[in-house]
């Protein structure tokens, strides 16, 4: 990836701008597919947002998933889902619980159901060594509140980033940065839903910090474009963008690579909530890197073409 | 050179502090009292435990208190010869009620009476020919509501003490919620059950049939014979066992309960035994309300008011036991045992405090007693809103796995950095190790809690921290290719990379700050490690690595550093 043979008049190894149409088109299609998929399937909210109970149980002697399912069904828990977890006889039992007339009643039913499930499991699998390893119960009030806070967090996050981008860069750069974030977040979310993972508070946190990581990538490229612009005032934007991306290419790939390696090893080896966070970050970093090369920078070109005035100046910080 | 020297000292100082703060996590430093001793806290998701959010029915307590207020007013109006029809308490939840009357004269009389006798608590909203509308003052309502939460917390704390949980945390969350965090809780069902039982308040007369010395001797004998102490049993079990064992040796209709000694942290550490008569039958049900009041000279005291039936019982009890002590017992624990000075006929009593202590201590004691009294007379109903329970084995497994995963990721990154950037990669690695040490040191010294998402945040910080070095190293490479000398390439490389480094850290830290504000529990842990990671990255991977490189080049005259 060395630039040794590149003289100062060449834009570098790859002509990124030439393929803008192709990759831009791919991105638009990907985002559209993701949006349609998300609107049809809906985001798979976990109990943090939906309310309900999740019980993680481990058996010391082998138990099949059907046995567990048959045992907990018929306990009047509302919709019940049983899923095997990790290796061995470990399962997650999820249920929303029966709705009561009031939130208070729903809460009470939910709380009563935990000991109901626990007793039923203990009596049915007395010889299999029942170990209740985790119980999470979120009542309707807290669920609604977590949802509201999550929504506010996303809102403020986007707001702060928009403000930052608009202070830091001028009109040419803003849309590219925002489009990038949108692109990364939507595609990551769609893939998350596609593999059947639930969105809980930690996942929301992962996606928000992903926005931070992804923006960072974009900003580094923009920063370089700005610098290149000063060095090659007589060149067109296509040259400047190509030059800047080529110059930053090894940095972009290495940094994304290192975060990706961190995330990937967490995803593969950590398990549980850490694994889910890492999954979201790994997927997001992948698309974030792609988008800061093929979405953000070429959009500057588009903005430049839309603008008929002489080349805009860039505010200093 | 001067600047480099001071930067070197700052780097060394930072490093020494980081190591000093990390030490307690690995070695026992308790013998050195001056050594920082804060250890890293693990969140409930790692150490296992019970996390409960309880909703407190504050409005319900306010309503009960209004209804009681009307009952008390009814008899007061009778005494004042004011005729009323009835009370309307449909707005009781807002601290408001209406007295229905048949003439404007009665309404005016009520208005005057309230203004004279309840000048600080009740306000007259309207006085018409058919009704008088009354409401608690806003300040009074606010205080009542705060009291409800405070007494609910106090009640829960008493219950939790039963379990001997190492570091329970019981805090108010929002306006009407209580967050309970019990680390390492094994019997969650039992704990939930205990938290949900309402408090029981008893007034009991102290028996003098056994002297304190005799009582102590009896208890010691029973403990020795039964082979148990307060340390080995839960308090309620201990008390039940002790009284059962001593039943034949104690006077009829008496029972032993304990008071927690002043300054004692737990019952085990300091308990004072009381022999109490069980035949008084005056419980919290008969008590209307209790509050902190101030006496003639502004000294803090506790005022309490019984309902009409309670007033009669209380008059009889005080009349027959003058100069004896009456214990206030909440959930079998003696809270205070004041001496009865005289017969109290009207159900309005004041507990004065000893004059030996200073005013602050007295005020705290008055608050403590009033809270205990209210907890038994106006128990707030609790509703469980959220529960998160992690078994100890799961947390340990998850921690081990997350550690292994972080370790593998970090090693891969380090190997790559050294292969790809050679000498400079080695320096980046050194920066990374200092970075990780500093993260642990900062988290420990800030008293932050390490959660599973927090570990994820830390592993990601490692991946992200080398970004700064990558930016710098790539710049240095470029400068060298342009033909710059090593010295100027390094100077320029660090200088030009700075704006990108600052930018990227601002974006990540702003999202982390938002998460910190809106997140709860584990997610906050994630945000905290991200933020701390950014600070330590700037210190270790940027500042310290520059100091190392500058020292190598300027001080030790290194001519070549491979990038």
Interface residues (C-beta under 8 A of the other chain):
Chain A: X2 X3 X4 X56 X104 X107 X108 X111 X114 X115 X118 X131 X132 X133 X134 X135 X136 X137 X138 X139 X141 X142 X146 X149 X150 X152 X153 X156 X157 X160 X161 X164 X168 X201 X202 X205 X206 X208 X209 X211 X212 X213 X215 X216 X217 X219 X220 X223 X224 X227 X247 X248 X250 X251 X254 X255 X257 X258 X259 X260 X261 X262 X263 X264 X265 X266 X268 X269 X270 X271 X272 X273 X274 X277 X278 X281 X317
Chain B: X45 X53 X55 X188 X189 X192 X383 X384 X385 X386 X387 X388 X389 X390 X391 X393 X394 X398 X401 X402 X404 X405 X406 X408 X409 X410 X412 X413 X416 X420 X452 X453 X455 X456 X457 X459 X460 X462 X463 X464 X466 X467 X470 X471 X474 X477 X478 X481 X496 X499 X500 X503 X504 X506 X507 X508 X509 X510 X511 X512 X514 X515 X517 X518 X519 X520 X522 X523 X526 X527 X530
